[in-house]
Amino acid sequence: MKFKFGIVLAVLAVGVFTSSFAHAEGGGQSSSQSASRFFEAQARAVDGASLMAGKTPIRLWGVQPIDGMPAQFSVNVRSALDNALGTAKVRCEMKSRDKSAVVAQCTNSFDQDLGLYMIQRGYAVVDRSAVFGSVFEEPYIQAEKDAQKQGLGVWSREDGGGSEDSGSFMMIVGAVLILCLLGVFSVLTLIIMKGFQKVTDVQTQSMDMMARERVLRDKERAIFATMLDSEIKANKAKIEAYLVVYDEMLKNLKDPEKTPKYKKVGDIVQEQPALERSVFDRNTDKLDILGDRLSSEVIHFYARIKSKPDYINLEPEMPVEDVRDIVEGAYQRAQRLDKISDRLIDLFERGGHGLEEEDEEEPV
């Protein structure tokens, strides 16, 4: 309790400092502009990178569809996106719009980023011009590389040679196989002649090498998983402190007998908690150590957080109802982050990656 109270005081202090700084800068944005970026809709898949909500087309931000593929592949892509959508509404953040469609980043009822979901399965590719310089650039590109490495979706296609080359290719393969067989028999003959002791020595050396590699990989896995688990738990504490502060602010805004603080001198709202992501950003190439499910959950979590979140200025003349909606929106987004962090911490513990389990295995 003392630890959490200390964190709450720290967050309050940072909030006061950043509030004064933000007012000094004179920046800010209106509550209507912030709220208008988000919307919910019932949608169905059109292709690997677009949806249809009623009569409104929605292009998924950060991804591009794969053109020129067979009809069956296109059907599989659309079915995969429909399955991810399910029957619930999607929640989207509009990035831009034109006469033909709305460009938005959308998540399903399980808080899965639909664009990232399609890239991970090889059913879409990254729109690098869209994600360039954003916090999503590295996770999206890494997801595309992982799908290519695993041979998923479009990456499972194999480039075949012409029929004229297949005959000569098979002849070369046959000759290589014969040479390999002759070589194998020659080596086996030499091994038998030199005795079984050498075979035993080779096997022992091979087993020792594999054991050393396994120990090194396990150590690397333990260190990385422990560091990432520690960062997620630290972010969990910051989210809880953020929720305490904004829950108190909501109570004051809903109390008709109290004059809100912002009515006197103005105030600011931090759109989301300021969280750490340095361990994740430095080790995106090691996520496969955690396994498919846990690495996917980690990517979804870090795709939502910012080290330097945006702020909304609360001017004294703003209606209380508008301010309450802004604060409630920030509070609900933090609650979603809190639930995802709880799920991640539980997955780390069940997978034996948790900080406590790793500490218990350290020699005394």
C-alpha positions in Angstrom: 0.0 0.0 0.0 2.9 2.4 0.8 4.4 1.6 -2.6 1.2 2.4 -4.5 0.6 5.5 -2.4 4.1 6.7 -3.3 3.5 6.2 -7.0 0.2 8.1 -6.8 2.0 11.1 -5.2 4.6 10.9 -7.9 2.1 10.9 -10.7 0.2 13.8 -9.1 3.5 15.8 -8.9 4.3 15.1 -12.5 0.7 16.1 -13.4 1.0 19.4 -11.7 4.3 20.1 -13.4 3.1 19.1 -16.9 -0.1 21.1 -16.4 1.8 24.3 -15.8 4.2 23.6 -18.7 1.3 22.9 -21.1 -0.4 26.2 -20.2 2.8 28.1 -20.6 3.3 26.7 -24.1 -0.3 27.7 -25.1 -0.8 24.6 -27.2 -3.8 22.3 -26.9 -6.7 20.9 -28.8 -10.5 21.0 -28.4 -12.4 18.2 -26.8 -14.6 17.8 -29.9 -11.5 17.2 -32.1 -10.2 14.5 -29.7 -13.6 12.7 -29.5 -14.3 12.9 -33.2 -11.3 10.7 -34.0 -12.9 7.6 -32.3 -16.0 5.8 -33.4 -17.7 2.3 -33.2 -19.4 0.5 -36.0 -20.7 -2.9 -37.1 -18.5 -4.0 -40.0 -17.8 -6.8 -42.4 -14.6 -7.6 -44.4 -14.2 -6.6 -48.0 -10.6 -7.7 -48.5 -7.4 -8.1 -46.4 -7.2 -4.4 -45.7 -10.7 -2.9 -45.8 -14.1 -3.1 -44.2 -17.6 -2.0 -45.0 -19.6 -0.3 -42.2 -23.1 0.2 -43.6 -22.5 2.2 -46.8 -19.2 3.6 -45.5 -15.9 1.9 -46.7 -13.1 1.8 -44.1 -9.5 1.2 -45.2 -7.4 -0.2 -42.4 -4.5 2.1 -41.6 -0.9 0.9 -41.9 -1.7 -2.1 -44.2 -2.0 -2.8 -47.9 -4.0 -5.7 -49.5 -2.2 -8.3 -51.6 -3.3 -8.0 -55.2 -3.0 -10.5 -58.1 -3.6 -13.6 -56.0 -5.9 -16.6 -56.8 -9.6 -16.4 -56.0 -9.3 -19.0 -53.2 -6.5 -17.0 -51.5 -8.8 -13.9 -51.6 -11.6 -15.9 -50.1 -9.4 -17.2 -47.3 -8.2 -13.6 -46.6 -11.7 -12.3 -46.3 -12.8 -15.2 -44.1 -9.9 -14.6 -41.8 -10.8 -10.9 -41.3 -14.5 -11.8 -40.9 -13.6 -14.3 -38.1 -11.5 -11.7 -36.4 -14.4 -9.2 -36.6 -16.9 -11.6 -35.1 -20.4 -10.3 -34.4 -19.4 -7.4 -32.1 -18.7 -3.8 -33.1 -15.2 -2.6 -34.0 -13.7 0.5 -32.4 -11.7 2.7 -34.7 -9.5 5.7 -34.6 -9.8 7.8 -37.8 -6.5 8.8 -39.3 -7.8 10.5 -42.4 -10.6 10.4 -44.9 -11.3 11.2 -48.5 -14.2 11.0 -50.9 -13.9 7.2 -51.3 -13.3 5.9 -47.8 -12.3 6.5 -44.2 -8.8 5.5 -43.2 -8.8 4.2 -39.6 -6.9 1.9 -37.2 -9.5 -0.5 -35.8 -9.7 -3.1 -33.0 -12.1 -5.9 -32.4 -13.9 -6.8 -29.2 -10.8 -8.6 -27.9 -8.7 -5.4 -28.4 -6.8 -7.0 -31.3 -5.4 -4.5 -33.9 -7.1 -5.8 -37.1 -4.3 -4.5 -39.4 -1.6 -6.1 -37.2 -3.7 -9.3 -37.1 -3.8 -9.6 -40.9 -0.1 -8.8 -41.2 0.8 -11.5 -38.7 -1.0 -14.2 -40.7 0.5 -13.1 -44.1 -2.9 -11.9 -45.4 -1.7 -8.2 -45.8 1.6 -6.3 -46.0 2.7 -3.1 -44.2 2.0 0.2 -45.8 5.4 1.6 -44.8 4.6 5.1 -46.0 1.7 5.3 -43.5 3.5 3.8 -40.4 6.9 5.5 -41.0 8.0 7.4 -37.9 5.0 6.2 -35.8 5.1 4.0 -32.7 3.6 1.2 -34.7 6.4 1.1 -37.4 8.6 -1.4 -35.7 5.8 -3.8 -34.4 4.1 -3.8 -37.9 7.4 -4.4 -39.8 8.5 -7.1 -37.3 5.1 -8.9 -37.7 5.5 -9.0 -41.5 9.0 -10.4 -41.1 7.7 -13.1 -38.6 4.9 -14.1 -41.1 7.5 -14.3 -43.9 9.8 -16.4 -41.7 7.0 -18.8 -40.8 5.7 -19.1 -44.3 2.2 -17.9 -43.5 -0.4 -16.6 -46.0 1.1 -15.1 -49.1 4.6 -16.1 -48.0 3.8 -19.8 -48.3 3.9 -19.5 -52.1 6.8 -21.2 -53.9 8.3 -19.9 -57.1 8.4 -22.7 -59.6 10.7 -22.9 -62.6 9.7 -23.6 -66.1 8.9 -27.0 -67.5 12.0 -26.9 -69.7 14.3 -26.6 -66.6 12.6 -29.2 -64.5 14.2 -32.1 -66.3 17.7 -30.8 -66.0 17.0 -29.8 -62.4 15.9 -33.4 -61.6 19.0 -34.8 -63.2 21.2 -32.5 -61.1 19.3 -33.5 -58.0 19.7 -37.2 -58.8 23.4 -36.8 -59.4 23.9 -34.9 -56.2 21.9 -37.6 -54.3 24.1 -40.4 -55.8 27.2 -38.5 -54.8 25.9 -37.9 -51.3 25.1 -41.6 -50.9 28.5 -42.6 -52.1 30.0 -40.1 -49.7 27.9 -41.4 -46.8 28.9 -45.0 -47.5 32.6 -44.0 -47.8 32.4 -42.1 -44.5 30.6 -45.0 -42.8 33.3 -47.4 -44.0 36.1 -45.2 -42.6 34.3 -44.9 -39.3 33.8 -48.6 -39.0 37.5 -49.1 -39.9 38.7 -46.7 -37.3 36.5 -48.2 -34.6 33.4 -47.4 -32.7 35.4 -45.2 -30.2 35.6 -42.3 -32.6 31.8 -42.5 -33.2 31.3 -42.3 -29.4 33.6 -39.3 -29.2 31.8 -37.5 -32.0 28.4 -38.1 -30.4 29.7 -36.9 -27.0 31.0 -33.7 -28.5 27.8 -33.1 -30.4 25.7 -33.6 -27.3 28.0 -31.3 -25.3 27.6 -28.6 -28.0 23.8 -28.9 -28.1 23.7 -28.8 -24.3 25.8 -25.6 -24.2 23.6 -24.0 -26.9 20.5 -25.0 -25.0 21.9 -23.5 -21.8 22.8 -20.2 -23.5 19.4 -20.0 -25.2 17.6 -20.7 -21.9 19.7 -18.0 -20.2 18.9 -15.5 -22.9 15.2 -16.3 -22.7 15.2 -16.0 -18.9 16.9 -12.6 -18.9 14.8 -11.1 -21.7 11.5 -12.5 -20.3 12.4 -11.3 -16.8 13.2 -7.8 -18.0 10.0 -7.6 -20.1 7.9 -8.9 -17.2 9.5 -6.3 -14.9 8.7 -3.5 -17.4 5.1 -4.6 -17.8 4.6 -4.8 -14.0 6.1 -1.3 -13.6 3.7 0.0 -16.3 0.8 -1.8 -14.5 1.7 0.2 -11.3 1.7 3.5 -13.4 -1.7 2.6 -14.9 -3.2 2.0 -11.5 -1.9 5.3 -10.2 -3.3 7.0 -13.2 -6.7 5.4 -12.6 -6.7 6.6 -9.0 -6.0 10.2 -10.0 -8.6 10.3 -12.8 -11.2 8.4 -10.7 -11.0 11.2 -8.1 -11.2 13.8 -10.9 -14.4 12.1 -12.2 -16.0 12.1 -8.7 -15.3 15.8 -8.3 -16.8 16.5 -11.8 -19.9 14.5 -11.0 -20.4 16.2 -7.6 -22.9 19.1 -8.1 -21.9 20.7 -4.8 -18.3 21.2 -5.8 -16.8 23.7 -8.3 -14.5 21.8 -10.6 -10.8 22.9 -10.3 -10.6 23.7 -14.0 -13.3 26.4 -13.7 -10.9 28.5 -11.6 -7.5 28.2 -13.3 -8.0 25.7 -16.0 -6.5 22.2 -16.1 -5.2 19.5 -18.4 -6.1 15.9 -19.1 -3.4 13.4 -20.0 -5.0 11.2 -22.7 -3.3 8.0 -21.4 -0.6 7.0 -18.8 3.0 7.8 -19.6 4.5 4.3 -19.8 7.9 2.7 -20.5 8.6 0.7 -23.6 12.5 0.7 -23.8 12.9 -3.0 -23.1 10.3 -3.9 -25.8 11.7 -1.5 -28.4 15.3 -2.9 -27.9 14.3 -6.5 -28.2 11.6 -6.8 -30.8 13.8 -9.4 -32.6 13.6 -11.7 -29.6 9.8 -11.9 -29.2 9.6 -15.4 -30.8 11.3 -16.7 -27.6 8.0 -16.1 -25.8 5.9 -18.2 -28.2 3.3 -17.2 -30.7 0.4 -16.3 -28.3 2.4 -14.4 -25.7 4.5 -12.5 -28.3 1.2 -11.5 -30.0 -0.3 -10.3 -26.7 2.9 -8.3 -25.9 2.8 -6.6 -29.4 -0.9 -5.7 -29.0 -0.2 -4.2 -25.5 2.8 -2.1 -26.6 1.1 -0.9 -29.8 -1.3 1.0 -27.5 1.1 2.8 -25.2 3.2 6.0 -25.6 6.1 7.2 -23.7 5.0 10.8 -24.2 1.2 10.9 -24.4 -0.9 13.8 -25.7 -2.6 16.3 -23.5 -6.0 18.1 -23.7 -6.3 21.6 -22.3 -9.4 22.2 -20.1 -10.4 25.9 -20.4 -12.6 27.5 -17.6 -15.3 28.3 -20.1 -15.7 24.6 -21.2 -19.0 23.0 -20.2 -18.8 20.4 -17.3 -20.5 17.8 -19.5 -17.8 18.0 -22.2 -15.0 17.9 -19.7 -16.6 14.9 -18.0 -16.8 13.0 -21.3 -13.1 13.7 -22.0 -12.0 12.5 -18.5 -14.2 9.4 -18.8 -12.7 8.6 -22.2 -9.2 8.8 -20.8 -10.3 6.7 -17.8 -11.8 3.9 -19.9 -8.8 3.7 -22.2 -6.6 3.3 -19.1 -8.9 0.6 -17.8 -8.5 -1.3 -21.0 -4.7 -1.1 -20.7 -5.0 -2.3 -17.1 -7.0 -5.4 -18.2 -4.4 -6.2 -20.9 -1.5 -5.8 -18.5 -3.3 -8.1 -16.0 -3.7 -10.7 -18.8 0.0 -10.4 -19.8 1.2 -10.7 -16.2 -0.9 -13.9 -15.8 0.5 -15.3 -19.1 4.0 -14.6 -18.0 3.5 -16.4 -14.7 1.7 -19.4 -16.2 4.5 -19.7 -18.8 7.2 -19.6 -16.1 8.5 -16.2 -17.4 7.5 -14.2 -14.3 10.1 -12.2 -12.3 9.4 -14.2 -9.0 9.9 -17.6 -10.7 13.2 -16.5 -12.2 14.4 -15.1 -8.9 13.7 -18.5 -7.2 15.8 -20.3 -9.7 18.9 -18.1 -9.0 21.6 -20.0 -7.0 22.1 -19.1 -3.4 
